[in-house]
Amino acid sequence: MAYWIVPSNDSTFRIGDAIKANGGVVDWRQSNNFAVGDVVFIYKAKPEQRVVFRMEVTGVEINEEDALEQEKFWTDQMAFFDGLGRSQYVRFKLQEEYHDDIFSLHHLHEHGFRGNMQSVQHCPEESIPYMLDPYGEVNSDAYDIDYPEDDEKLYEGALVPVLANKYERNRAARKKCIELKGYRCVVCGKDFEKTYGEDGKDFIHVHHLVPISKIGKEYQLDIEKDLVPVCPNCHYMLHRKDPPFKPEELRRKLVEAEIIEEINPTYPSKLSHIEEDQDVRKLVFDMLLMNKDFNDMEIQRDVLELYGDRYPEMKLKDWNHIINDYIPMVKEAISSKTEYMSKAAEPISKDENKDKNVNKHE
């Protein structure tokens, strides 16, 4: 048995429509050495950029006259007619359809695949455990995965058998979270509608502060405490460690990075004959971020204790630029950035959401 990944593009052939019309079966123009019993993962390019179907090869070397009638599913009619009279087909039977991002492009890359999946290829050997049991190999809580609601009590965490066990995620919980907290990311403050207009409307991920996969049993959600809206980038970063970052931890990192990027490239160093004084800057920055009311003389004393020996030519007066220039600059940046970030992280008010919903249905 071999495992394959096969790219498909609706701009050429609408494979999903063909599968649905033919009761879960589709014929594919054969260009590789498929064998009956092989497993094929259909990768959809734009806009999905993920695997959407898992299929089994049930027939090979099927002649054109014996193949399914699929002309109406060819979006690119030129490509369809170009292959007539010189093609054989391989038949795929649907095993599972994936409605979530468990086989997204970046997950495929993390499990041994390379490139943009533009050609038929064997699944790398190291990727096969993941392809066969993706929910066991990947923390599926890192993405929005919606399954049918159980009831109105918003229970979550029940194991659902669908070839592989998945942790159930209640769609009603996601809806209530967004109604309560809006579509703005609690980490970076991004609002997709403000950035992309109509195309970004109603788009956001919902993050479980305690991963469902860590609970392993049914529990009744507290929407206010358990769920927060986040953008895809921040959602992925939250899950870059186990247990996941807290949103406020990631927000602090974002504030630090923005302030450092804003200040340091424009700050003229006054350390004689020294090209870089990043260690000095970082010490000052960390102390002020911890407490922006730190005494200036305490900061200068700590700088001298740690780095004074490194710059023996420097006199005390030569370090005064830290008090006179850099400390005020950092304080001002921290104040403005933290104020901005705290506002960005605030959920949209219920009144704002109500207005949005009214406008949406007008």
C-alpha positions in Angstrom: 0.0 0.0 0.0 1.2 3.5 -0.9 0.2 6.9 0.4 -0.2 9.8 -2.0 -1.0 13.5 -2.0 -2.8 14.7 -5.1 -3.2 18.5 -5.8 -6.5 19.7 -7.1 -7.7 23.1 -8.3 -11.4 24.0 -8.8 -10.3 26.3 -11.6 -9.5 23.2 -13.6 -11.7 20.4 -12.2 -14.3 20.7 -9.5 -13.5 17.4 -7.7 -15.8 18.1 -4.7 -18.8 18.5 -7.0 -17.9 15.4 -8.9 -17.5 13.3 -5.7 -20.9 14.5 -4.4 -22.7 13.8 -7.8 -21.2 10.3 -8.1 -22.0 9.1 -4.6 -18.5 9.5 -3.1 -16.6 8.2 -6.2 -14.5 10.2 -8.7 -12.3 9.2 -11.7 -9.0 10.9 -12.0 -6.8 11.0 -15.1 -4.0 8.6 -14.3 -0.5 9.9 -14.5 1.2 7.9 -11.8 1.6 4.3 -10.7 -1.4 4.1 -8.4 -2.4 0.6 -7.2 -5.7 -0.7 -5.8 -5.8 -0.2 -2.1 -3.5 2.9 -2.1 -4.6 5.9 0.0 -4.9 9.3 -1.6 -5.1 12.6 0.1 -6.6 15.3 -2.1 -5.0 18.7 -1.5 -7.0 21.8 -2.6 -4.9 24.8 -3.5 -6.4 28.3 -3.4 -8.2 29.3 -1.4 -8.2 26.3 1.0 -4.5 25.4 1.0 -5.2 22.1 2.8 -6.1 18.5 2.3 -9.9 18.2 2.0 -10.5 14.5 1.1 -9.0 11.1 2.1 -9.8 8.5 -0.6 -9.0 4.9 -1.4 -7.9 3.7 -4.9 -10.5 1.2 -6.0 -9.7 0.9 -9.7 -6.7 1.6 -12.1 -6.1 1.8 -15.8 -9.8 2.4 -16.5 -10.4 3.1 -20.2 -12.1 6.3 -21.3 -15.3 4.6 -22.4 -15.7 3.0 -18.9 -14.9 6.1 -17.0 -17.6 8.2 -15.2 -19.2 11.0 -17.2 -17.5 14.1 -15.6 -17.3 16.7 -18.4 -19.6 19.1 -16.7 -17.2 19.3 -13.7 -14.3 20.5 -15.8 -14.0 24.2 -15.4 -11.1 24.3 -17.8 -12.8 22.8 -20.9 -9.6 23.1 -22.9 -7.8 20.8 -20.5 -10.7 18.4 -20.7 -10.7 18.1 -24.4 -6.9 18.1 -24.6 -6.8 14.7 -22.7 -9.6 13.0 -24.7 -8.6 9.9 -26.6 -5.3 9.4 -24.8 -6.1 9.1 -21.1 -6.7 6.3 -18.7 -8.3 6.8 -15.3 -7.9 5.8 -11.7 -10.9 5.6 -9.5 -11.0 7.1 -6.0 -13.6 6.3 -3.3 -14.2 8.8 -0.5 -13.2 7.7 3.0 -13.3 11.0 4.8 -13.9 14.7 4.2 -12.0 17.2 6.4 -13.8 20.4 7.3 -11.0 21.8 9.5 -7.4 22.9 9.2 -5.8 19.7 10.5 -4.1 19.2 7.1 -3.3 22.8 6.4 -0.2 23.6 4.4 1.9 24.6 7.4 0.9 21.4 9.2 2.0 19.4 6.2 5.3 21.3 6.2 5.8 20.5 9.8 5.4 16.8 9.1 7.8 16.3 6.3 6.2 17.8 3.1 8.0 20.4 1.0 6.9 23.1 -1.4 3.4 24.1 -2.4 1.9 20.7 -3.3 1.8 21.4 -7.0 2.4 17.9 -8.2 1.3 14.3 -7.3 3.8 12.9 -4.8 4.2 10.1 -2.3 3.7 11.1 1.3 7.1 11.2 3.0 7.6 8.2 5.3 7.9 10.3 8.4 4.5 12.0 7.6 2.5 8.8 7.4 1.6 8.5 11.2 0.3 12.1 11.0 -1.6 11.5 7.8 -3.3 8.4 9.3 -4.0 9.9 12.7 -3.8 13.7 12.4 -5.8 14.5 15.5 -3.4 12.4 17.6 -0.3 14.0 16.1 -1.5 17.7 16.1 -3.0 19.8 18.9 -6.2 20.4 17.0 -7.3 23.0 19.5 -4.9 25.4 17.6 -7.6 25.9 14.9 -11.3 26.5 14.7 -12.9 23.1 14.3 -16.7 23.2 14.3 -18.8 20.1 14.9 -22.6 19.8 15.3 -24.0 21.1 18.6 -25.0 18.6 21.3 -27.5 20.6 23.1 -28.1 24.1 24.5 -25.9 23.5 27.6 -22.7 24.1 25.6 -20.9 20.9 26.8 -17.5 20.4 25.2 -14.8 17.8 25.2 -16.8 14.6 24.3 -14.8 12.3 22.1 -16.4 11.8 18.7 -15.4 8.7 16.6 -14.8 9.7 12.9 -12.1 7.4 11.7 -9.9 9.1 14.3 -11.2 10.4 17.7 -11.6 14.1 17.7 -12.4 16.5 20.5 -15.7 17.9 19.9 -16.0 21.7 19.5 -19.4 23.3 20.0 -20.3 25.7 17.3 -22.8 27.4 19.6 -20.0 28.2 22.0 -18.0 29.9 19.2 -21.1 32.0 18.2 -21.8 33.1 21.8 -18.1 34.0 22.4 -18.2 36.3 19.3 -21.5 37.8 20.3 -20.0 38.6 23.7 -16.5 39.6 22.7 -16.6 40.6 19.1 -14.3 40.0 16.1 -11.2 41.8 17.4 -8.1 39.7 18.3 -7.5 40.0 22.1 -3.7 39.7 21.5 -2.8 42.1 18.7 -6.1 44.0 18.3 -6.6 43.1 14.6 -10.0 43.5 13.2 -10.3 41.9 9.7 -13.2 44.0 8.6 -11.4 47.2 9.3 -8.4 45.9 7.4 -10.0 44.2 4.5 -13.5 45.6 4.4 -16.3 43.3 3.4 -14.0 40.4 2.6 -12.8 40.4 6.2 -16.2 40.6 7.8 -17.2 38.1 10.5 -13.8 36.4 10.3 -11.9 35.4 13.5 -10.7 32.3 15.4 -11.9 31.4 18.9 -9.3 30.2 21.3 -9.9 27.9 24.3 -7.8 29.2 27.2 -7.7 25.6 28.5 -7.2 23.3 25.5 -10.0 20.8 25.1 -7.4 18.1 24.5 -6.1 18.6 28.1 -9.6 18.2 29.6 -10.6 14.9 28.1 -14.1 14.9 29.6 -17.3 16.9 29.2 -17.5 20.2 31.0 -19.8 23.1 30.9 -18.3 26.1 29.3 -18.1 29.5 30.9 -17.9 31.7 27.7 -16.5 34.7 29.6 -13.7 32.8 31.2 -12.9 30.0 28.7 -13.0 31.5 25.2 -11.4 34.5 23.5 -11.4 35.7 19.9 -8.0 35.7 18.3 -6.6 36.2 14.8 -5.1 33.1 13.0 -1.5 34.3 13.5 -1.8 34.9 17.2 -3.8 31.7 17.5 -1.0 29.7 16.1 1.6 31.5 18.3 -0.5 30.8 21.4 0.0 27.1 20.7 3.7 27.3 20.0 4.3 25.9 23.5 2.6 23.4 25.7 0.7 24.5 27.8 -0.2 27.4 25.4 0.8 30.9 26.1 -1.7 33.1 27.9 -3.0 35.9 25.7 -1.5 38.5 28.0 1.9 36.8 27.7 1.9 37.0 24.0 0.6 40.6 24.1 3.5 41.6 26.3 5.9 40.1 23.8 4.2 42.0 21.0 4.5 45.3 23.0 8.2 44.6 23.7 9.0 43.9 20.0 7.2 47.0 18.8 8.8 49.3 21.3 12.3 48.0 20.6 11.8 48.2 16.9 10.5 51.7 17.2 13.2 53.1 19.6 16.5 51.4 18.9 17.0 52.0 15.2 16.5 55.7 15.8 18.4 56.1 19.0 21.9 57.5 18.5 24.5 55.7 20.7 26.8 58.0 22.7 29.1 55.2 23.8 32.5 56.3 22.5 33.9 53.9 19.8 31.2 51.3 20.6 29.1 50.2 17.6 26.4 48.4 19.6 25.0 48.9 23.0 22.0 46.5 22.7 22.7 44.9 26.1 22.6 48.2 27.8 19.4 49.2 26.0 17.7 45.9 26.8 18.5 46.1 30.5 17.0 49.6 30.7 14.0 48.5 28.6 13.3 45.4 30.8 13.5 47.4 34.0 11.2 50.1 32.8 8.7 47.6 31.3 8.6 45.9 34.7 8.1 49.3 36.4 8.2 52.5 34.3 8.6 54.5 37.5 12.0 52.9 38.3 14.3 55.5 39.8 16.7 56.8 37.0 19.7 56.6 39.3 18.9 53.0 40.2 18.9 52.2 36.5 22.2 53.9 35.8 23.8 52.2 38.8 22.7 48.7 37.5 24.0 49.6 34.1 27.4 50.6 35.4 27.6 47.5 37.6 26.9 45.1 34.8 28.5 46.9 31.8 30.9 49.5 33.2 34.0 47.2 33.0 33.2 46.5 29.3 33.7 50.2 28.5 36.7 51.3 30.6 37.2 54.5 28.7 33.7 55.8 29.7 33.4 58.3 32.5 30.3 58.7 34.7 29.3 61.8 32.7 29.5 59.8 29.5 26.7 57.5 30.8 24.4 60.5 31.5 22.8 60.0 28.0 21.0 57.0 29.5 19.2 59.2 32.0 18.8 62.3 29.8 17.9 60.6 26.5 17.1 56.9 26.5 15.0 56.5 29.7 12.5 59.3 28.8 12.3 57.8 25.3 11.5 54.3 26.6 9.0 55.6 29.2 7.1 57.5 26.6 7.0 54.6 24.1 6.0 52.1 26.8 3.1 54.4 27.9 1.8 55.0 24.4 2.2 51.4 23.3 0.7 49.7 26.4 -2.2 52.1 26.3 -2.8 51.3 22.7 -2.4 47.6 23.2 -4.7 47.5 26.2 -7.4 49.3 24.2 -6.9 47.0 21.2 -7.2 44.0 23.5 -10.5 45.1 24.9 -13.5 43.2 23.6 -16.0 45.1 21.4 -18.8 46.3 23.6 -22.2 44.6 23.4 -23.6 47.8 22.0 -21.1 47.8 19.1 -21.9 44.1 18.4 -25.6 44.9 18.5 -25.0 47.7 15.9 -22.9 45.4 13.7 -25.6 42.7 13.8 -28.3 45.3 12.9 -26.3 46.6 10.0 -25.5 43.1 8.8 -29.2 42.2 8.4 -30.4 45.6 7.0 
